[in-house]
Amino acid sequence: MKASANSIDQREALLDAWVEKRRGIAALEAEASALLADRLRLLDDDVREQPQHRDSIHRSMIAEYSAAGRMSKGSIEYAFSDAHFLEAEHPIVRDAFRRGALSAAHVREIVREGIIVRQGVREGRVDAETLTVYDTAALVVAEQDSPARTRTMVRQIASSLAGETVVERHRRAHGERSVTLRALDDGLALLQVVLPEYLAHAILDRLTRLAQHVIATRGDRAARADDSRRDDPVLNRYPVDDTRFDAHVIFGEGDTFTTDPSLGGPPLLTDERGIDAVRADLLSNLLLTTDPSTAEGTALESIRARIQVTIAAETLAGGDERPAELDGIGALHPDVARDLAGRNGGWSRLFLDGAGTVTATASYAPTTAMRRHLQARDQHCRFPGCRTPVHRCQVDHNHDHAKGGSTSIDNLSHFCVGHHSLKHPDIAEKHRWRARQLPGGDIEWTSPLGRVYTDASPRRVMFV
């Protein structure tokens, strides 16, 4: 028992030391940011002396810091920009950064997502105090969540505070859609597509689901390929263990190895591709082997992209132009939301309280209603900092059903596979986590060290 107690004390001491060291690193990062802000003031002095050389003076400064820090030009430019806005327009966030209460990653998200609020203040559309409100709200989020979750939430806060400007921004940005190509090393290239965010997430979701299907059925395809090669005079020339066999090459003497576009790449007899590679192959096949507007595939046509949108009933009916919400991401242009609503029959009517928390959802079947309610409420895995979307999570009884836990909304929540397994009873007691749902939907996690971490129930931002 004494040895076990000593082990717990040691683990707690190491955790405390790590947290304190991270706080110290954040404070040092704040000092580094302040130095960049000081350098920008010198830049202003240099430009005033020689305004005709403004661009060259700026480029020289960027090159100097890029070389000294062994960082890319783009990273240094972002660092200077963040330092400028942090020092000049976000004093509350700056002070928290200096105390080590925020990491550099948190500060980066707050400053960059706050651009529409800063623009609104400069153009006179919102009061100067609005930026203070934004900083205060962003600080509350960042002090209890990961940078990824902070980005999503402060984007929603900024959009809400900026009002209708988010609709105007989306309308202007819509014209910036593009496809570009940049060569990389080793025969690879970067194909970059800039398109509306809801489409990008839908495309990635569909590619992921297709890729998961391909990976799950690769054994069946290998068996079919093995059966077919017994009667194939071309493939019989190349034994399976022959090093010349490669599904990515064209055989000699006019023989070719055909592929099924729906499978996401050549049907390798030994397919060891990871999910990223399968997604890339699927994207290539879908773009190169199908016609516009008729791309349905041949074997996986039932798999569709999934996105969840929340829109006020009055906005849906055309009564106002408030932005809708692309759940877990941010604001969505109301015209796009109305168009999506007209194409989809899977409706859930949500009821929110004054704080923006989902309290009920209307549906016919009780089980379906509960799942829809949980999906609308949770949006992502409910372990602190995790961003795994609900459709890739498992619905969990926070208090084990086998031990009397009820199958009710206040005892159910979404956990991803990795975080769900942390509380399984087959994990040794000294490594097991516990989760308890609090009133309002917050999830209280207790670590093996007895420390408590709370994941607040995601709030809906009301766009006004």
C-alpha positions, 0 to 999 in steps of 0.5 A: 500500500505504501509503495502504491501511495508513493507511486501516485505521489510521484505521478502527481508531482510529474504532472504538476511539474509538466503543467508548470513547465508548460506555463513557463513556456507560454510566458516565454512565448509571450515575451518572444511575441512582445519582442516582435511587436517591438521590432515592428515599431522600429520598422515603422520608424525606418519606413517613415524615413524612407517611405519609398522603400517600404516593401524592401525594408519589410522584406529584409526584416522578414528574411532576417528573422526567417534565417535567424529562427530557421523558419519559413517566410510565411511562418514569420509573417504570421508571427509578426502579424499575430504579435502586432494585433495582440499588442495593439488590440487584444490587451486582455489576451496579451496579459493572460498570455504573459501570465502563462494562462494561455498557450501560443496556439490558443492565442493564435486562434483568438487573434486570427478569428477576431479579424471580423470584429477588428474590421467591424470596429475600424469600419464603425459597424460595431462599438470599440467595446465589442472587441473587449467583449470578444476577448473576455469571452474568448479567454473563458473558452481558451482557459478550459479547452484545446486550441482546436475547440477554441478556434471553433467557438471563438469563430462563432463568438466573433461571427455573433458579435459582428452580426450581419457582417458574417453573411457579407464576408461569406458572400464576398469570399464565395468568389475566391474559390479556386484549384491550384497545383504546386510541385513537391519532391519525389514525384508528388504534387499538392492539389489545393482546392479552396471552396465553401467550408461545408462542402470541404467537410462533406467531401472529406467525410464522404472520402473517409467513409468510402476509405473505411469501406475499402479498408474493411473489405480489402480481404474480400477483394484479395480473395476475389483477385486470387480466384480470378488469377487462376484462370487469367493467362496474363496474371499467371505469368507473374507469381504472387511472390514475384518481385516484378508484380506491382499493381501500379505498373503496366505489363509488357506486350500490351497487357494492362491490369484494369481497376474498378474506380469504386475501389479507390485505387488499384486492387493490390493483392496485398493492400497495405495502404493507410486511410490517407492514401486510400482517400487520395486514391479515391479522390483521384478515381472519382475525379478522373473516371466519372462525369460531372453531376452523375458521379455515383460510383458503382459499388458504394453508391449508398454512402453519402457525406454527412453534415449537420446544420442548425438554422432558426425556423424564422430564418429558414422561412425567409423571415430574416438573414441571420447566419445558420450554424454548421455544427462544430465549425461556425457560421453558414450563409443562410441561403446555403442553409435553406438550399441544404434544407430543401434537399434533405428530409432528415429534420430535427426540431431543437428547443434551446434554453436562454444559454443556448443549450439544447433541452429537447428535440422533436421526433417520432421514435423515442430511440431516434429522438434521444440519439438526435438530441445527443448528436445535437447537444454533443457535436463531438466527443465529450472528453476535454479537448477532443474534436472527433465528430459525433458520427464517429463516436459511440453513445455511452452510459456515463454511469454503467447500465449494468450497475444501474445507470439509466438509459436517459439523456442525462446519463448518455453522451458521445465518446470516441473509441479511444476515450470511451475505452478509458473507462472500461472496467477491464482497465486496471483501477489505477489507470481507469477514468470515470465520467459523470454527467452534471446538470446541464450536460457538462461531463466531469471526468476523474483521472486515475490521479483523482484530478477532475476535468470538466468538459462543458456542454457545447453552447449554441451561439445565437447570431443576432 
